[in-house]
């Protein structure tokens, strides 16, 4: 098991490069991790060595006036948040922390955040991780050190490696440093809550709010409680005005409660960001992306086949499901329903045995799979980087097995 392997933590990018080059020559498959906060996410990797970037750490450049920060991959996400907050700034994509959800004690790194491409509730307004990422350095599967992008937004030719590396799960290269555009933190935050709405009515309310001119930065619905929450941020006077106007707009869905307490809002939206509602509950957890209007019908159909709990984020474009970890964890029914809507489903939490059997990620269409395979061959010709994490095992992984 990968968890029983000795963890190798190179102290520098050059040391990492030499390690990977040696692994390529020996056809040694490597499992790539940051601090290990997302251990248990993704298909299990049959590696003979585990490599961590946690020692390649530190903020190498921060220019608040230029809204730019550069950090090495092993830098704790909390450290970056603290440094930015001291200047009244933040990472706009609201990076999630799944350590509690996956029952891991370590805290996430910025490299792991980019490698998994996980964005929080503010994605609907500020974009995803890849939209804030403007530069990367990484070591590919041959040991070569590659740099793409920089400290300013610009057009690129050839491979857009900045976008390509985001969400690649360490299968194309091992991230060593990243550059981001940051934004000022909102001065004021308020949350409107509508009570007792069913899923369909909740999506209608969220759709109306998101279609309004009031600049919504969070839109979620808890199916079990019937609570529908909408976040508004900005300057205090603007937030107060928009809250009042939105309350009037949403009057057909019932009275809205407005809460502008900073602590309450931080805790509430952190719980949405990290899906902590499901953290202490047994079962398998799915994360489904689809059109917001398709969510209620999909969940209702699945309820006829299995007990489940659901949380909607991104105005309904993201659905979290908690199901029993038995049989196929609902994979057959869930993926069939998702395929019919044109979305995709990811198994975020389940045992190693379940993930090995079911497969974590949505199966790729043949044309997409061919492109993915060609990219992996280009950046990791020996197939030694996280083999099997996202795709069928090849090359070194088969030899290791």
N, C-alpha and C positions, 0 to 999 in steps of 0.2 A: 504494500500500500504506500501511496505517495506520502501520507502523513508520517510514516515511520522512517523516511529517508533523512539522511543528514542534509541540513540546509547549508548551501554554499552562498555566502554573501560577499561578492566582490566589493572592494573598497573604492573602485573608480571605474569609469567608462572603459579605460584602456584595459584594465584587468578583466572586465566583463568580455571585452572583445577577444582577448586571448583565450579565455575560457571557452567561448562559443566556437572559435576557430578550431580548438582542440577537440571539442565534442563533435564537430562536423567530420573531422578526419577519422575519428574513431567510431562514427555513426552512433553516438551516444544520445538517446532522447532525453530532453530536459523539460522538467515542469517549471514554469515561470510563475513566480508570485511576487507580490510587494511585501506587505507586512503579514498577509494571510487573513485579512478581515473578510474576504469573500471566498475563503476556502469552503468547498461544498457547493459552489456555483459553477455551472458548466459540466460537460461530460467528464468523467474521471479520466486522468491521464496516466498511461502506463509508462512511467519514466524511470530511469535508473539513477537520476540525480535531480535535486530540487534547487533552483537558483532564485535567490531573493535580491531585489534591488533596494532593500531597506537601508543599506549603508551608503548608497549613492544619493545623498540627501542634502538639502539646503536650498534656500532662496538665493539665486545668483544675481538677480537684478530685479529691482522694484522702482518704478518711476510713477509715483501717484499722479503727477501732472500729465503724464502721457497715457495714463490708464492702462499700464502694461506691467505684467509680472512674469518673471521667468523662474522656474524651479526645477530641481532635479527630481527624478521619478520617485525616490524613496521618501520625499518630504511628506510628513503627516499632513493630511487635509486640515486638521484642526489648527496646525501651525500657520498655514496659509490663511485660514479664516481670521485668525487673531491678528496677524500682521495687516491684513486688508481692513479689518474693522477699526483698527487704531487710526486709520486715515479716512474712515467713513466710506469704505468701498467694499465690494464683494464680487464673488464669481456669479454672474447673472443667471447661469443655468441651474443654480441651487443644487449642488451635488449631493446625492443621497449617501447615507451610511447604513449599510445592510448588516453590520457586525452583530447587532442585536437580533435581527431577523434570522440570521444564520447561526446564532448562538456561538459567535466567535468573540474572544476576549480582546483581540487586537483592534486598533483603529485604522481606518483606511488611509492609503497614501494617494497622492495626486496622480502617480503613474497608474495605479489600479483603477482610479476613477476614469481616466481617459481610455485605458485598455478595455474596460467594460462598457464605456459609453453611456453611463447611467445619469439621466437628468431628473430633476425634481419637479414640483408643481409649477414653477415659474416658466417651464418650457413653453407653455402656451403663449407667453408674452415675450420672453427674451430669447427663445430658441434653445437648441440642444447643446451638448458639450462641444460638438464639432463646430458650432457657430461662434464660440468664444475662443477656440483653439487657433492660434495663428502661426505656430512653429513647433517643430519636433526635432529631436535627435534620437536615434535608436541604433541598436546593433542588430543587423539582420542575421539570417541563419548561416551565413558564411563567416561571420565575425567582422564584417565590414561595418564601419561607423558611417552613418548617413545623416545628413541634415537637410531639412526642407522647411520653407517658410522663414519667418523672422520675427521682428518686433513690431511690424506694421502690416496692415491688411494689404494684399497685393494679388494680382492675377498670377497664375502659374501655368506652365506648359508641361506636357507629359503627364506622369502620374501626379495627382494631388495627394501627396503622401500624408499631409496633415489630416485630411479627411479620411484617408484610407486606414491610417493607424488607429483612428478612434473607433472603438468597439471591436477591434480585431482579436481581442483576447490573447495577445501575445503569440499569435500564430504566424505573424509576418515579420516580427522583430521585437526586440526587448527595448522598450522606451527608457531613455536615460535622462532626458530633459524636455520640458515643454514651455511654450510661451502662450500667454493668454491676454486677451483684452478684458479689462474689468470695468465695472460701472459703479457710480455712487450708490450707497445704500439708501433706501427710502427713509424719509424723515418720520413718516407716520404710517401705521398699518391698522386696518380695521377689517373685521370679518362680519359679513351678513349671514345669518343662519335662518333657513326655512325648515320648519318641523313637519314631520309626518308625511312626506311625499313618497309615493312609490317610485320605482326606478324610472318608469316612462315619464312621469310628470317631472321628476327631478332633472332628467336630461333636457326636457323642454325648457325648464327654468334656466338651466345653465347655458343652453343655446341662446336664449333671449339675452341673458347677461353678457355673454361673449360677443353677441352681435350688436351690442349697444356701444355708444361712444365713450364709455366710462373706464376704459383701460383696465380690464380685469387681469390680475396676476396669479390667481389661483381659483380653481373651480372643481369641487369634489363632492361626492355623495357617498354616505355610509348606508348601505342597503339594510343592514340589520336594525339600525336605530331610526332610519328615515331622515336623518339630518343631512341637509344640503347646505354646503358652505361656499362662500364666494369672498375672495380677498381683493381689497382695494388698497393701493399704496401710493405714497407721494407726499406732497406738502400738506400740512394739517388742514388748511382751509379747503384745499382741493378735495382731500379725502372726505371731509364732512359733507361738502356739496354733492359729490358723486354718490356717497352712501344714501343721502336723502332722495336723490333722483332715482337711484336704482331701486330703492324701497318702493317708490311709487310705481315704477315700471313693472315690478314683480308682484304687485298687489293681487293679481288674479291667482297667485299660487299660495296666498296666505300672508299673514303679517311676518315681517322680517325682524329679527333681533340683531342689533348692532353692538359689537364688542370691540373697543379700541384699546383694551389693556395690553401693553407690550408683552408681558410674561405669558398671558393666556394665548395670545396670537402666536408667539414663538413656539410654545409647546404644541399647539393645535396643528400648525402647518409642518412642524418637524415630524409629528406623528403621521401625517399624510406622506411626507417626503420619504420616510423610512419604513412605512407600512408597519408601524409598531403595534397596531391593532391585532395583527396576527402573530406577533413575535412569541408570546408565551403559550400559544395554542398548538396542540399536536396536529399533524397533518401535512399534506403536500401543498405547496403554494405555486400558483401559476400567475404569470403576468402576460396579459393579452392586449395587443394593440389592434385597433380597428376603428371604423367610422363611429363617432359618438352616437349616431342615431341607431346603429345596429346593436349596441351593447345590451339594452334592456331585453330585446327579443332573444339574443343569444343566451343571456343568463336565465331567462324564464324557461327556455327550452332545456337547458342543462339541469335546472331544478327538478324537472320531471324524471331525470335519470339518476340523480345523485344528490345527497345533502351537500350544501355548500354555503359559504359566506362570501359576500362580494363587497368590494370597495371600488368606486369609480374616481379616477383622477383625470386631469387634462380635459375637463369638460365632458368626460365620458369616452375620450379617445384611448384611455388606458384603464383596463379592468384587472384588478387583483382578485383571484379566487383562492379560497381555502377549502380543500376537499380532503376526504379520508385518504390516508396513505395505504391503500390496499388495492389488490388487482393491478390495473395499469394506471392507477391514480387518475382515472378519468381521461387518460390521454386519447383514446380512440374517439370518444364522444366530443371532447373539447376540440381536438384538431380537425375533426370532420365539420363541426359547427363553424370553426374559424375559417376553414378553407372555403366554405360556402359564402362567407361575407367578404373574403379578400384580405383578411387580417393575418396576424401571426401570433402564435402562442409559445411562451418560453416557460419551462419548468424551473422555477427559481430555487425551490427547496424540496429535497427528497433525499432518501438514503443513497449511498453509492450504488447499491444493487439496483435500485429503481432507476436511477439516472443512466446506468450502464445499459439497462434493458430498454427503457423507453426512448432515451435520447432527449437532451435538454432543449435543443433549438428546433424551430420549425423546419421541416425538411425543405431543401431548396428545389426550385424548379430546375429542370435539366439544363437550360441555358445559363441560369445563374450559377449552378454548380460547376459548369465548365469554366466560367470566368473565375470563380473562386479558386478552383484547382490550378489554373494557369498562374494566378497571382501568387499562390503559395509556392509553386515551382520556381517562380522568379526570385522570390525573397528568401525562401528556405528550401533550396533544392534537395537537401538530404532529409527533409521532414523531421527535424529534431526539436523544433520549438513547439511545446505544448501539443504534441501529436495526439489527435483524437478529441481535443477540447471542444472543437466546433464541427468536426467533420470525420468521415470514416478514416480509420488508422491506415497509414501507408508507411513505406520505407523503414525508417529506424524503429518505429513503434512495433512493427511486425517482427523485426529482428529481436527487439527487446523481449517480446512476448514469448 
